[in-house]
């Protein structure tokens, strides 16, 4: 069987910190030149490529003479600010040798959580691709807070994949792919050449990271593949140390682990809802309400909700949990948390009695709800 990338026309390629910075020893200009050369080959073949690159903080650490990743937020932000300059300058030089223009795009997860900014980013990226420009995307670590502490560019790459409806996501790392056991601890570990994106068994196999530079481990890559599959994109996890890896993959060669998207593609609006990383609150549903949502495709009514978590306003994204507190859906809520608490277990016809007014008969309309 050939690679899932063979027919991909639009790709998102993520390169990890250890690849970009020569395992933390500063920017690896030879490696950056190789990425530029391979992307240029893809462009000549008529493919569109977005590059999601880690390395700003690591590059800044090297420039500042720091041997270990700091923990203080202000030091991380300073390292990102210093490193971003060198990282983008290096990419610009490398791609310029192939007569390719690049663009720098710094985002946070919040940029993609806001519907208007999401659509603006989508339009900008598609325009850049149509112009033949190579967008280079990184998380805006200089101003981000939660993103620095908990974020990773694997997740960002999956979000970008969904944003532009790419055909495939390529995650390049310092490992050959996903193994059934940690190959650093077990020499008998076997490389998994193919799997289904979203398979819980693969998530169980994925381990953490031991790199002092990188944040994301194999689990974040498996979860990124699951997220990218929502827009129908296949994912390949492969070693960035493989010679000419991108060109070989798109020629159909099987390298690393390919995770196939088998779920039906979500509509763009529901895909945006599913991609929210930080919901504003939660609603706990009884079994009947869960069945109505999952099996019958119904809207969520207040009578089926018995608990509210967090504080949120009308129009914000909330999680819908079953009685075991497992998330089954998320959507745009029609009432604030305060209002929702007042109408719990209430038939829709009695909302006006409880609140003195009624905006909508549903807590979440099915058009604004996505199953997970």
N, C-alpha and C positions, 0 to 999 in steps of 0.2 A: 504494500500500500504506500502511496506517495505521501508527501508532507501536506498537511492541511493548508500550508501557505502557498502552494503551487498556483492556485487560482485567485489568491487574494490581491485585490487592486489597491486597497487602502490599508496601511499597516500602522500600528503604534509599536514602537520599539523602545523598551526600557533597558537602560544600562545601569548597573549597580555601582556603588561607590568604590568597591575594591577593584573594579575594572577600569574606571575612569582615573583613579588616583594611584594606580600601581600598588594596591593593597595598603593605601594610606600614606605612601611615601612621597606624596606630591602628585601633581597632574602628570599623567602618562601621555605625553604628546605623540608618541609612536602609536599607542592604542587609539587615541582620538583620530589620528590620521587614517587608521584602518577603518574606523566606523564611517568616517566621511567618504572614503573610497567605496565602501560597500553600499552606502546609501545612494551615492552618485550612480552606481551601477543599477540599482533598483529604479532610480528616477529615469535613466536612459531606457529602461525596459517599460516605461509608462506607468510605473507604480507610484502612488503617493505615500509619503512617509512622514510621520510625526515622531520626534525623538524626545523621550522623557528621560532626563539625565539626573542621576544623583551626583553628589560630589562637591557641592558648594561648601558645606561645613567642613568636610575633610580637606578640601583645597585650602580653605581659610586657616585651618589648624596648621597645615604645613607652612603657609606663608608667615604665620605668627610664631612658628617654632614650638607649637604645642604637641606633645607626644601622645597625650590621652584626650579623649573626647570629654569636654567639661560637662558638669551637671547644671551649673547656674544658667538660668534662662538668658540673662543678658550677655553672657559669654558665648552661648550658642548663636545668638542673634548677631553678635559682632563677627564671629567666624563666618557666618553665612554671608554677611555683607562684604567682607574682604574676599572670600573665596569666589563669590558669584562673578566678580570682575574678571578674575583670571580664567575661570571656567568658560565663560562666554567668549572672551577674547580668543581663547585657544580654538574653540569650535569655529568661530568666524574665519580664522586664518586657515584652518584645515579644509573647510568647505569651499572657501574662496579659491583654492587651488583647482577645484573642479568646476569653477564658474557657477557655483550655487550660492544663492542668497540665503541667509538664515534670519530668523526672528526670535527674540527672547520673550517668553511669556511666563510670568510668575503668578501662580494662583494659590489660593487656599481652598479647603473644602467648602468654606462658607461662600466663596465666589460661585461655586456650582450649586449651592443650596438655594440661592436666590434665583427665582425663575427668570427675571429680566436679565440678570447678569449671565445666567446660564445660556440663554438664547443669544445674547451678544457674543459670548465666547465662542459659541457654536458657529455663528456667522463669520466671525473673524478668522477662525481656524480654517473653515472651508474656503474662504476667499484666498488665504495665504497658499493653501494647497493648489487651488486652481491657477494661481500665479506662478507655481513652480518653486515656491519658497519652502525651506525646511524649518518648520516651527520646532524650537527647542524649549521644552517645558520643564519647569522645576517648581517644587513647592516653595511658596514665599516664606522661607524660614526666617527672614529678617524681621517680619512683623507678626508671624504666627506664634501662637502660644501652645494650644493643645496639639497642633500639628507637629511641633518640634518634639514634644514629649511622647506622643503616641502615634504620630503619623508615619507613613512610609510611602515611597514612590511607587511601589507595586500597586497599592490601592489607587493612587493618583492616576497611574497609567490605565487602570481598568475604567476609571471614571471618564478619562479622555477618550478611551475606546468607544464607550457608550455615547459620549457627547457628539462625536463626529460620525458615529455609526460605521466604524472601521470593520473590515472583514476579519482581521486577525490581530492578536496581541502577541508580541514576542518579548519574553522576559529573559534577559541575559544576566547570568550570575557567574559565580566562581565554582559552581557545582555542575556536574554533567546533566543534571535533571532531578526528577523526583525518584527516590529510592524507597523500597518497602521498609527499610530500616536505615538508621543513620550510618552512612558509609565511613564517617570519621571514627566511629566506635566499633563497627562490625564489618570486617572485611568480606563477609559473605552476603552483604547487602546487594540486592538486585535492582537494576534500573528499570523503572516502569516506562515503557516506550509509549504507551497510549492508555488513556482513561477517559472517563466522562466528567466533564466540568460539573462540579456540584456534588460529586459522589462523596458521601460522608466518610466512606472507608479511606479515601485519599487524604481527607483532613486529619484523620486519626494517625495516618502514617507520617505526616509532615512534622518535622521537629523545629526547634528554635534556632537562633543564630548565636554563633560564638565569636563573631567578628567585633573588634573594638571600634570599628569605623561604621559599619552598616547597622541599621535598625531592623530591617526586614529579614525574617527567616523564611524557610520554605513554606511554612503555614500561610504567611501573607501572600505568597505567590499562588498557592492553591485557591485561596479565597478570592484573589484577584481574578483568577480564571472563572470562578463561579459567577462573579459580578459581571465580567465581560460577556459571559454567555447570555445574559439577559437581552443583549442587543443582537444575539446570533453570532457573536465573534468567537472563533476558535483561539486557543492559546497554546503557545509553545514555550516551554521552559528549557533553556539550553545553556551550555557553557559559553561564555564570551571569549574563552581562550581557544575555542575551536577555530581553525584557520578558515577565513572567508565564510563564516557561519551564516550570515544573512543571505548571501548570494546562493549558497548551497541549499538552504531551506526553501527559498522561493523557486529553485530549479526542481524541487520535488524530493530532495534527499531527506531521509528520516534522521534527525539529530535530536538528542535529548528526549523530553517527554512532551507529547502533544495531548492536550485536553480538549475534547471535542464538545462543542455546544450542541445539545440535543433538545433543549427546551424551545418552545415557540417564542419568537421574538416579541418582546413587549412593545406596545405602542409608545411613541416618543414621550408623551406626557407621563405615562405610568412608569416608564423607565426612569424618568427624572425623579419621580416619587421614590422609587425603589433605591435610588442612589444616595438618598439622604443619609449621611453618616451620623448626624446628631439630631435626633428627633426631640421635640419640645416636651413631650409627656407621653402618657400611656393610658389605654383603656383596657380593662380586664373584662372579657366577654364570657357569658355563660355558654354551655354546650350548644344550645339552640341557635344562638347568634353566630357561633363559629360555623355551624353547618350551613346557615343561610348565606354566609359570605363565601365559604369554600366550595360547597356542593351546588349551590343554587345561584350564585352570582348576584346576590341581593345587596342592597345598601345596608349600612349599619344604623339601627334604630336605637334610641335611648333605652327602651325596655330591655334590651339584651345586654346592657352594661351594668356591672355591679360594683366597679371600683375605678377610681381615677387617680393617676399618679402624675406628679409634677404640676407645673404652672404653665399654661399656654393660652394664647389668644385665638380668636376666630381666624381661620385661614392658615394656621400653622400645621406642620406635619406631626402626627402622633402615631405611636405604635399601637396595634391591636393585639392583645395577648390572650391566649386561652387560659383556662383555669390552672394549668401547670406553669403559667408565666412564660410560655414559649410564644415568640412573635409569629403570628400567622399572616399579618397584613399591616399596611400603614397607609395613611391617607390624610387629606386636608379636612380638618374638623370644622364644623359649622358653628360651634359654640365655644366659648372660653371655658377654662377649667372650672371657674367658679359657677358658671351657668350649668355646665355638665353635671357637677355634683348635685345641683338642685333638681335635675330632671332624671337622675338615675332610676332605672326600673319603671320609668313612666311611659305609658302609651303615647304615641305621637299626638293623638287628639287632645291630650291633656297638658301639652307643653305650655300653651298660653295660660292655663290656670296656674301653673307653677311659677312662670316667669313674668306674666303680665303681657307677654308678646310672644310671637313665634316668627323666627326667620325662615327655618326650613324644617320639614317633618323628620329629616334624617340627621343623625350626628355626622355621618360621612356618607355622601352620595357615592354610588358604585362607580360613577365616572371619575371620581377623585380618589379612588381606592385601588391599591395594587396588592395582590396576594404574593407572599414570599415563600 
